[in-house]
Amino acid sequence: FLLKQHLAHIDFLLEQINDFDEEIRKKLKPHETKFKDIQSVTGVKGISAASVITEIRVDMSKFPDEARLSS
């Protein structure tokens, strides 16, 4: 019984993860070009690129230069 409950809970959590992943993809869709550009930086992949986009909102105008952004 307990094992069955744990497996059902794992299935539920995996479904939730998939739902969140899909929602993130939808939210990033309007920023797809910037998302790909950010990933062109060595060592930056999907999760890091998404984090950058959520932090700076792809609006670079609030940063006078690259050094200010990176700090």
mmCIF file as gemmi writes it, N, C-alpha and C atoms, coordinates in Angstrom:
data_model
loop_
_atom_site.group_PDB
_atom_site.id
_atom_site.type_symbol
_atom_site.label_atom_id
_atom_site.label_alt_id
_atom_site.label_comp_id
_atom_site.label_asym_id
_atom_site.label_entity_id
_atom_site.label_seq_id
_atom_site.pdbx_PDB_ins_code
_atom_site.Cartn_x
_atom_site.Cartn_y
_atom_site.Cartn_z
_atom_site.occupancy
_atom_site.B_iso_or_equiv
_atom_site.pdbx_formal_charge
_atom_site.auth_seq_id
_atom_site.auth_asym_id
_atom_site.pdbx_PDB_model_num
ATOM 1 N N . PHE Axp A 1 ? 0.822 -1.201 0 1 0 ? 1 A 1
ATOM 2 C CA . PHE Axp A 1 ? 0 0 0 1 0 ? 1 A 1
ATOM 3 C C . PHE Axp A 1 ? 0.865 1.263 0 1 0 ? 1 A 1
ATOM 4 N N . LEU Axp A 2 ? 1.826 1.3 0.917 1 0 ? 2 A 1
ATOM 5 C CA . LEU Axp A 2 ? 2.666 2.49 1.053 1 0 ? 2 A 1
ATOM 6 C C . LEU Axp A 2 ? 3.487 2.735 -0.213 1 0 ? 2 A 1
ATOM 7 N N . LEU Axp A 3 ? 4.028 1.684 -0.781 1 0 ? 3 A 1
ATOM 8 C CA . LEU Axp A 3 ? 4.799 1.817 -2.015 1 0 ? 3 A 1
ATOM 9 C C . LEU Axp A 3 ? 3.92 2.353 -3.143 1 0 ? 3 A 1
ATOM 10 N N . LYS Axp A 4 ? 2.7 1.846 -3.222 1 0 ? 4 A 1
ATOM 11 C CA . LYS Axp A 4 ? 1.763 2.317 -4.244 1 0 ? 4 A 1
ATOM 12 C C . LYS Axp A 4 ? 1.489 3.808 -4.063 1 0 ? 4 A 1
ATOM 13 N N . GLN Axp A 5 ? 1.324 4.246 -2.825 1 0 ? 5 A 1
ATOM 14 C CA . GLN Axp A 5 ? 1.093 5.663 -2.54 1 0 ? 5 A 1
ATOM 15 C C . GLN Axp A 5 ? 2.296 6.515 -2.949 1 0 ? 5 A 1
ATOM 16 N N . HIS Axp A 6 ? 3.483 6.03 -2.644 1 0 ? 6 A 1
ATOM 17 C CA . HIS Axp A 6 ? 4.697 6.767 -3.011 1 0 ? 6 A 1
ATOM 18 C C . HIS Axp A 6 ? 4.835 6.867 -4.526 1 0 ? 6 A 1
ATOM 19 N N . LEU Axp A 7 ? 4.565 5.793 -5.216 1 0 ? 7 A 1
ATOM 20 C CA . LEU Axp A 7 ? 4.652 5.812 -6.68 1 0 ? 7 A 1
ATOM 21 C C . LEU Axp A 7 ? 3.621 6.765 -7.281 1 0 ? 7 A 1
ATOM 22 N N . ALA Axp A 8 ? 2.441 6.785 -6.723 1 0 ? 8 A 1
ATOM 23 C CA . ALA Axp A 8 ? 1.409 7.711 -7.197 1 0 ? 8 A 1
ATOM 24 C C . ALA Axp A 8 ? 1.841 9.157 -6.947 1 0 ? 8 A 1
ATOM 25 N N . HIS Axp A 9 ? 2.466 9.389 -5.814 1 0 ? 9 A 1
ATOM 26 C CA . HIS Axp A 9 ? 2.944 10.734 -5.498 1 0 ? 9 A 1
ATOM 27 C C . HIS Axp A 9 ? 4.066 11.143 -6.456 1 0 ? 9 A 1
ATOM 28 N N . ILE Axp A 10 ? 4.957 10.233 -6.756 1 0 ? 10 A 1
ATOM 29 C CA . ILE Axp A 10 ? 6.029 10.508 -7.717 1 0 ? 10 A 1
ATOM 30 C C . ILE Axp A 10 ? 5.437 10.84 -9.081 1 0 ? 10 A 1
ATOM 31 N N . ASP Axp A 11 ? 4.451 10.079 -9.512 1 0 ? 11 A 1
ATOM 32 C CA . ASP Axp A 11 ? 3.785 10.365 -10.792 1 0 ? 11 A 1
ATOM 33 C C . ASP Axp A 11 ? 3.165 11.757 -10.787 1 0 ? 11 A 1
ATOM 34 N N . PHE Axp A 12 ? 2.523 12.105 -9.685 1 0 ? 12 A 1
ATOM 35 C CA . PHE Axp A 12 ? 1.922 13.43 -9.554 1 0 ? 12 A 1
ATOM 36 C C . PHE Axp A 12 ? 2.992 14.517 -9.653 1 0 ? 12 A 1
ATOM 37 N N . LEU Axp A 13 ? 4.096 14.335 -8.949 1 0 ? 13 A 1
ATOM 38 C CA . LEU Axp A 13 ? 5.169 15.331 -8.974 1 0 ? 13 A 1
ATOM 39 C C . LEU Axp A 13 ? 5.781 15.462 -10.366 1 0 ? 13 A 1
ATOM 40 N N . LEU Axp A 14 ? 5.957 14.357 -11.056 1 0 ? 14 A 1
ATOM 41 C CA . LEU Axp A 14 ? 6.49 14.41 -12.42 1 0 ? 14 A 1
ATOM 42 C C . LEU Axp A 14 ? 5.542 15.161 -13.351 1 0 ? 14 A 1
ATOM 43 N N . GLU Axp A 15 ? 4.256 14.956 -13.158 1 0 ? 15 A 1
ATOM 44 C CA . GLU Axp A 15 ? 3.261 15.683 -13.951 1 0 ? 15 A 1
ATOM 45 C C . GLU Axp A 15 ? 3.331 17.183 -13.656 1 0 ? 15 A 1
ATOM 46 N N . GLN Axp A 16 ? 3.491 17.525 -12.396 1 0 ? 16 A 1
ATOM 47 C CA . GLN Axp A 16 ? 3.624 18.931 -12.014 1 0 ? 16 A 1
ATOM 48 C C . GLN Axp A 16 ? 4.876 19.556 -12.641 1 0 ? 16 A 1
ATOM 49 N N . ILE Axp A 17 ? 5.975 18.832 -12.632 1 0 ? 17 A 1
ATOM 50 C CA . ILE Axp A 17 ? 7.212 19.321 -13.248 1 0 ? 17 A 1
ATOM 51 C C . ILE Axp A 17 ? 6.994 19.568 -14.73 1 0 ? 17 A 1
ATOM 52 N N . ASN Axp A 18 ? 6.339 18.64 -15.401 1 0 ? 18 A 1
ATOM 53 C CA . ASN Axp A 18 ? 6.053 18.815 -16.827 1 0 ? 18 A 1
ATOM 54 C C . ASN Axp A 18 ? 5.163 20.032 -17.071 1 0 ? 18 A 1
ATOM 55 N N . ASP Axp A 19 ? 4.176 20.239 -16.213 1 0 ? 19 A 1
ATOM 56 C CA . ASP Axp A 19 ? 3.302 21.411 -16.335 1 0 ? 19 A 1
ATOM 57 C C . ASP Axp A 19 ? 4.091 22.706 -16.162 1 0 ? 19 A 1
ATOM 58 N N . PHE Axp A 20 ? 4.981 22.734 -15.178 1 0 ? 20 A 1
ATOM 59 C CA . PHE Axp A 20 ? 5.808 23.924 -14.966 1 0 ? 20 A 1
ATOM 60 C C . PHE Axp A 20 ? 6.735 24.162 -16.155 1 0 ? 20 A 1
ATOM 61 N N . ASP Axp A 21 ? 7.338 23.097 -16.665 1 0 ? 21 A 1
ATOM 62 C CA . ASP Axp A 21 ? 8.22 23.231 -17.832 1 0 ? 21 A 1
ATOM 63 C C . ASP Axp A 21 ? 7.469 23.816 -19.02 1 0 ? 21 A 1
ATOM 64 N N . GLU Axp A 22 ? 6.259 23.353 -19.239 1 0 ? 22 A 1
ATOM 65 C CA . GLU Axp A 22 ? 5.448 23.861 -20.348 1 0 ? 22 A 1
ATOM 66 C C . GLU Axp A 22 ? 5.105 25.335 -20.143 1 0 ? 22 A 1
ATOM 67 N N . GLU Axp A 23 ? 4.765 25.696 -18.927 1 0 ? 23 A 1
ATOM 68 C CA . GLU Axp A 23 ? 4.448 27.102 -18.625 1 0 ? 23 A 1
ATOM 69 C C . GLU Axp A 23 ? 5.671 27.995 -18.841 1 0 ? 23 A 1
ATOM 70 N N . ILE Axp A 24 ? 6.827 27.526 -18.431 1 0 ? 24 A 1
ATOM 71 C CA . ILE Axp A 24 ? 8.063 28.287 -18.642 1 0 ? 24 A 1
ATOM 72 C C . ILE Axp A 24 ? 8.319 28.465 -20.134 1 0 ? 24 A 1
ATOM 73 N N . ARG Axp A 25 ? 8.137 27.396 -20.914 1 0 ? 25 A 1
ATOM 74 C CA . ARG Axp A 25 ? 8.32 27.498 -22.376 1 0 ? 25 A 1
ATOM 75 C C . ARG Axp A 25 ? 7.384 28.544 -22.972 1 0 ? 25 A 1
ATOM 76 N N . LYS Axp A 26 ? 6.141 28.566 -22.518 1 0 ? 26 A 1
ATOM 77 C CA . LYS Axp A 26 ? 5.175 29.557 -23.017 1 0 ? 26 A 1
ATOM 78 C C . LYS Axp A 26 ? 5.615 30.977 -22.673 1 0 ? 26 A 1
ATOM 79 N N . LYS Axp A 27 ? 6.086 31.162 -21.448 1 0 ? 27 A 1
ATOM 80 C CA . LYS Axp A 27 ? 6.508 32.498 -21.009 1 0 ? 27 A 1
ATOM 81 C C . LYS Axp A 27 ? 7.76 32.966 -21.754 1 0 ? 27 A 1
ATOM 82 N N . LEU Axp A 28 ? 8.631 32.03 -22.12 1 0 ? 28 A 1
ATOM 83 C CA . LEU Axp A 28 ? 9.868 32.394 -22.815 1 0 ? 28 A 1
ATOM 84 C C . LEU Axp A 28 ? 9.673 32.592 -24.316 1 0 ? 28 A 1
ATOM 85 N N . LYS Axp A 29 ? 8.586 32.094 -24.859 1 0 ? 29 A 1
ATOM 86 C CA . LYS Axp A 29 ? 8.349 32.149 -26.306 1 0 ? 29 A 1
ATOM 87 C C . LYS Axp A 29 ? 8.516 33.556 -26.887 1 0 ? 29 A 1
ATOM 88 N N . PRO Axp A 30 ? 7.952 34.609 -26.274 1 0 ? 30 A 1
ATOM 89 C CA . PRO Axp A 30 ? 8.124 35.953 -26.836 1 0 ? 30 A 1
ATOM 90 C C . PRO Axp A 30 ? 9.58 36.431 -26.812 1 0 ? 30 A 1
ATOM 91 N N . HIS Axp A 31 ? 10.408 35.787 -26.005 1 0 ? 31 A 1
ATOM 92 C CA . HIS Axp A 31 ? 11.806 36.189 -25.846 1 0 ? 31 A 1
ATOM 93 C C . HIS Axp A 31 ? 12.76 35.159 -26.445 1 0 ? 31 A 1
ATOM 94 N N . GLU Axp A 32 ? 12.27 34.376 -27.392 1 0 ? 32 A 1
ATOM 95 C CA . GLU Axp A 32 ? 13.041 33.258 -27.932 1 0 ? 32 A 1
ATOM 96 C C . GLU Axp A 32 ? 14.388 33.694 -28.506 1 0 ? 32 A 1
ATOM 97 N N . THR Axp A 33 ? 14.41 34.823 -29.223 1 0 ? 33 A 1
ATOM 98 C CA . THR Axp A 33 ? 15.663 35.291 -29.815 1 0 ? 33 A 1
ATOM 99 C C . THR Axp A 33 ? 16.673 35.635 -28.729 1 0 ? 33 A 1
ATOM 100 N N . LYS Axp A 34 ? 16.244 36.397 -27.731 1 0 ? 34 A 1
ATOM 101 C CA . LYS Axp A 34 ? 17.14 36.746 -26.62 1 0 ? 34 A 1
ATOM 102 C C . LYS Axp A 34 ? 17.566 35.498 -25.853 1 0 ? 34 A 1
ATOM 103 N N . PHE Axp A 35 ? 16.645 34.57 -25.685 1 0 ? 35 A 1
ATOM 104 C CA . PHE Axp A 35 ? 16.94 33.32 -24.988 1 0 ? 35 A 1
ATOM 105 C C . PHE Axp A 35 ? 18.07 32.577 -25.691 1 0 ? 35 A 1
ATOM 106 N N . LYS Axp A 36 ? 18.003 32.492 -27.013 1 0 ? 36 A 1
ATOM 107 C CA . LYS Axp A 36 ? 19.052 31.82 -27.787 1 0 ? 36 A 1
ATOM 108 C C . LYS Axp A 36 ? 20.35 32.616 -27.75 1 0 ? 36 A 1
ATOM 109 N N . ASP Axp A 37 ? 20.249 33.949 -27.825 1 0 ? 37 A 1
ATOM 110 C CA . ASP Axp A 37 ? 21.448 34.79 -27.763 1 0 ? 37 A 1
ATOM 111 C C . ASP Axp A 37 ? 22.193 34.592 -26.446 1 0 ? 37 A 1
ATOM 112 N N . ILE Axp A 38 ? 21.458 34.575 -25.355 1 0 ? 38 A 1
ATOM 113 C CA . ILE Axp A 38 ? 22.079 34.411 -24.036 1 0 ? 38 A 1
ATOM 114 C C . ILE Axp A 38 ? 22.761 33.054 -23.944 1 0 ? 38 A 1
ATOM 115 N N . GLN Axp A 39 ? 22.169 32.031 -24.552 1 0 ? 39 A 1
ATOM 116 C CA . GLN Axp A 39 ? 22.761 30.697 -24.511 1 0 ? 39 A 1
ATOM 117 C C . GLN Axp A 39 ? 24.024 30.589 -25.36 1 0 ? 39 A 1
ATOM 118 N N . SER Axp A 40 ? 24.291 31.599 -26.193 1 0 ? 40 A 1
ATOM 119 C CA . SER Axp A 40 ? 25.52 31.57 -26.993 1 0 ? 40 A 1
ATOM 120 C C . SER Axp A 40 ? 26.748 31.875 -26.139 1 0 ? 40 A 1
ATOM 121 N N . VAL Axp A 41 ? 26.531 32.369 -24.929 1 0 ? 41 A 1
ATOM 122 C CA . VAL Axp A 41 ? 27.633 32.603 -23.998 1 0 ? 41 A 1
ATOM 123 C C . VAL Axp A 41 ? 28.107 31.244 -23.489 1 0 ? 41 A 1
ATOM 124 N N . THR Axp A 42 ? 29.411 31.037 -23.512 1 0 ? 42 A 1
ATOM 125 C CA . THR Axp A 42 ? 29.976 29.761 -23.078 1 0 ? 42 A 1
ATOM 126 C C . THR Axp A 42 ? 29.536 29.429 -21.654 1 0 ? 42 A 1
ATOM 127 N N . GLY Axp A 43 ? 29.01 28.233 -21.484 1 0 ? 43 A 1
ATOM 128 C CA . GLY Axp A 43 ? 28.596 27.76 -20.17 1 0 ? 43 A 1
ATOM 129 C C . GLY Axp A 43 ? 27.181 28.128 -19.768 1 0 ? 43 A 1
ATOM 130 N N . VAL Axp A 44 ? 26.496 28.917 -20.584 1 0 ? 44 A 1
ATOM 131 C CA . VAL Axp A 44 ? 25.121 29.313 -20.261 1 0 ? 44 A 1
ATOM 132 C C . VAL Axp A 44 ? 24.16 28.457 -21.075 1 0 ? 44 A 1
ATOM 133 N N . LYS Axp A 45 ? 23.329 27.725 -20.394 1 0 ? 45 A 1
ATOM 134 C CA . LYS Axp A 45 ? 22.343 26.861 -21.049 1 0 ? 45 A 1
ATOM 135 C C . LYS Axp A 45 ? 20.938 27.298 -20.638 1 0 ? 45 A 1
ATOM 136 N N . GLY Axp A 46 ? 19.968 26.466 -20.893 1 0 ? 46 A 1
ATOM 137 C CA . GLY Axp A 46 ? 18.561 26.814 -20.735 1 0 ? 46 A 1
ATOM 138 C C . GLY Axp A 46 ? 18.149 27.423 -19.414 1 0 ? 46 A 1
ATOM 139 N N . ILE Axp A 47 ? 18.454 26.761 -18.317 1 0 ? 47 A 1
ATOM 140 C CA . ILE Axp A 47 ? 18.005 27.258 -17.013 1 0 ? 47 A 1
ATOM 141 C C . ILE Axp A 47 ? 18.672 28.587 -16.68 1 0 ? 47 A 1
ATOM 142 N N . SER Axp A 48 ? 19.975 28.676 -16.935 1 0 ? 48 A 1
ATOM 143 C CA . SER Axp A 48 ? 20.68 29.935 -16.661 1 0 ? 48 A 1
ATOM 144 C C . SER Axp A 48 ? 20.155 31.057 -17.538 1 0 ? 48 A 1
ATOM 145 N N . ALA Axp A 49 ? 19.922 30.77 -18.81 1 0 ? 49 A 1
ATOM 146 C CA . ALA Axp A 49 ? 19.397 31.789 -19.727 1 0 ? 49 A 1
ATOM 147 C C . ALA Axp A 49 ? 18.015 32.253 -19.28 1 0 ? 49 A 1
ATOM 148 N N . ALA Axp A 50 ? 17.175 31.327 -18.872 1 0 ? 50 A 1
ATOM 149 C CA . ALA Axp A 50 ? 15.842 31.692 -18.382 1 0 ? 50 A 1
ATOM 150 C C . ALA Axp A 50 ? 15.949 32.546 -17.121 1 0 ? 50 A 1
ATOM 151 N N . SER Axp A 51 ? 16.899 32.233 -16.26 1 0 ? 51 A 1
ATOM 152 C CA . SER Axp A 51 ? 17.102 33.021 -15.043 1 0 ? 51 A 1
ATOM 153 C C . SER Axp A 51 ? 17.524 34.443 -15.374 1 0 ? 51 A 1
ATOM 154 N N . VAL Axp A 52 ? 18.418 34.589 -16.343 1 0 ? 52 A 1
ATOM 155 C CA . VAL Axp A 52 ? 18.858 35.927 -16.753 1 0 ? 52 A 1
ATOM 156 C C . VAL Axp A 52 ? 17.671 36.718 -17.286 1 0 ? 52 A 1
ATOM 157 N N . ILE Axp A 53 ? 16.875 36.09 -18.129 1 0 ? 53 A 1
ATOM 158 C CA . ILE Axp A 53 ? 15.713 36.777 -18.703 1 0 ? 53 A 1
ATOM 159 C C . ILE Axp A 53 ? 14.744 37.216 -17.61 1 0 ? 53 A 1
ATOM 160 N N . THR Axp A 54 ? 14.507 36.376 -16.628 1 0 ? 54 A 1
ATOM 161 C CA . THR Axp A 54 ? 13.577 36.764 -15.565 1 0 ? 54 A 1
ATOM 162 C C . THR Axp A 54 ? 14.151 37.861 -14.678 1 0 ? 54 A 1
ATOM 163 N N . GLU Axp A 55 ? 15.465 37.894 -14.534 1 0 ? 55 A 1
ATOM 164 C CA . GLU Axp A 55 ? 16.089 38.922 -13.699 1 0 ? 55 A 1
ATOM 165 C C . GLU Axp A 55 ? 16.116 40.282 -14.374 1 0 ? 55 A 1
ATOM 166 N N . ILE Axp A 56 ? 16.523 40.322 -15.653 1 0 ? 56 A 1
ATOM 167 C CA . ILE Axp A 56 ? 16.693 41.624 -16.316 1 0 ? 56 A 1
ATOM 168 C C . ILE Axp A 56 ? 15.53 41.978 -17.225 1 0 ? 56 A 1
ATOM 169 N N . ARG Axp A 57 ? 14.615 41.035 -17.436 1 0 ? 57 A 1
ATOM 170 C CA . ARG Axp A 57 ? 13.428 41.263 -18.277 1 0 ? 57 A 1
ATOM 171 C C . ARG Axp A 57 ? 13.796 41.65 -19.707 1 0 ? 57 A 1
ATOM 172 N N . VAL Axp A 58 ? 14.956 41.224 -20.184 1 0 ? 58 A 1
ATOM 173 C CA . VAL Axp A 58 ? 15.5 41.485 -21.53 1 0 ? 58 A 1
ATOM 174 C C . VAL Axp A 58 ? 15.547 42.967 -21.897 1 0 ? 58 A 1
ATOM 175 N N . ASP Axp A 59 ? 15.417 43.835 -20.927 1 0 ? 59 A 1
ATOM 176 C CA . ASP Axp A 59 ? 15.52 45.273 -21.169 1 0 ? 59 A 1
ATOM 177 C C . ASP Axp A 59 ? 16.902 45.737 -20.719 1 0 ? 59 A 1
ATOM 178 N N . MET Axp A 60 ? 17.802 45.876 -21.672 1 0 ? 60 A 1
ATOM 179 C CA . MET Axp A 60 ? 19.173 46.251 -21.359 1 0 ? 60 A 1
ATOM 180 C C . MET Axp A 60 ? 19.323 47.75 -21.107 1 0 ? 60 A 1
ATOM 181 N N . SER Axp A 61 ? 18.3 48.537 -21.383 1 0 ? 61 A 1
ATOM 182 C CA . SER Axp A 61 ? 18.415 49.992 -21.267 1 0 ? 61 A 1
ATOM 183 C C . SER Axp A 61 ? 18.683 50.458 -19.834 1 0 ? 61 A 1
ATOM 184 N N . LYS Axp A 62 ? 18.327 49.646 -18.855 1 0 ? 62 A 1
ATOM 185 C CA . LYS Axp A 62 ? 18.572 50.069 -17.474 1 0 ? 62 A 1
ATOM 186 C C . LYS Axp A 62 ? 20.019 49.843 -17.035 1 0 ? 62 A 1
ATOM 187 N N . PHE Axp A 63 ? 20.82 49.237 -17.913 1 0 ? 63 A 1
ATOM 188 C CA . PHE Axp A 63 ? 22.235 49.019 -17.633 1 0 ? 63 A 1
ATOM 189 C C . PHE Axp A 63 ? 23.066 49.862 -18.597 1 0 ? 63 A 1
ATOM 190 N N . PRO Axp A 64 ? 23.888 50.783 -18.07 1 0 ? 64 A 1
ATOM 191 C CA . PRO Axp A 64 ? 24.663 51.655 -18.949 1 0 ? 64 A 1
ATOM 192 C C . PRO Axp A 64 ? 25.665 50.899 -19.829 1 0 ? 64 A 1
ATOM 193 N N . ASP Axp A 65 ? 26.172 49.772 -19.332 1 0 ? 65 A 1
ATOM 194 C CA . ASP Axp A 65 ? 27.133 48.989 -20.117 1 0 ? 65 A 1
ATOM 195 C C . ASP Axp A 65 ? 27.161 47.55 -19.605 1 0 ? 65 A 1
ATOM 196 N N . GLU Axp A 66 ? 27.956 46.711 -20.292 1 0 ? 66 A 1
ATOM 197 C CA . GLU Axp A 66 ? 28.017 45.283 -19.942 1 0 ? 66 A 1
ATOM 198 C C . GLU Axp A 66 ? 28.543 45.061 -18.529 1 0 ? 66 A 1
ATOM 199 N N . ALA Axp A 67 ? 29.495 45.908 -18.117 1 0 ? 67 A 1
ATOM 200 C CA . ALA Axp A 67 ? 30.076 45.747 -16.785 1 0 ? 67 A 1
ATOM 201 C C . ALA Axp A 67 ? 29.019 45.927 -15.698 1 0 ? 67 A 1
ATOM 202 N N . ARG Axp A 68 ? 28.113 46.856 -15.902 1 0 ? 68 A 1
ATOM 203 C CA . ARG Axp A 68 ? 27.049 47.079 -14.912 1 0 ? 68 A 1
ATOM 204 C C . ARG Axp A 68 ? 26.097 45.887 -14.865 1 0 ? 68 A 1
ATOM 205 N N . LEU Axp A 69 ? 25.826 45.315 -16.011 1 0 ? 69 A 1
ATOM 206 C CA . LEU Axp A 69 ? 24.96 44.134 -16.052 1 0 ? 69 A 1
ATOM 207 C C . LEU Axp A 69 ? 25.616 42.976 -15.323 1 0 ? 69 A 1
ATOM 208 N N . SER Axp A 70 ? 26.883 42.738 -15.586 1 0 ? 70 A 1
ATOM 209 C CA . SER Axp A 70 ? 27.548 41.575 -14.999 1 0 ? 70 A 1
ATOM 210 C C . SER Axp A 70 ? 27.776 41.719 -13.504 1 0 ? 70 A 1
ATOM 211 N N . SER Axp A 71 ? 27.747 42.937 -12.999 1 0 ? 71 A 1
ATOM 212 C CA . SER Axp A 71 ? 27.926 43.109 -11.553 1 0 ? 71 A 1
ATOM 213 C C . SER Axp A 71 ? 26.6 42.861 -10.863 1 0 ? 71 A 1
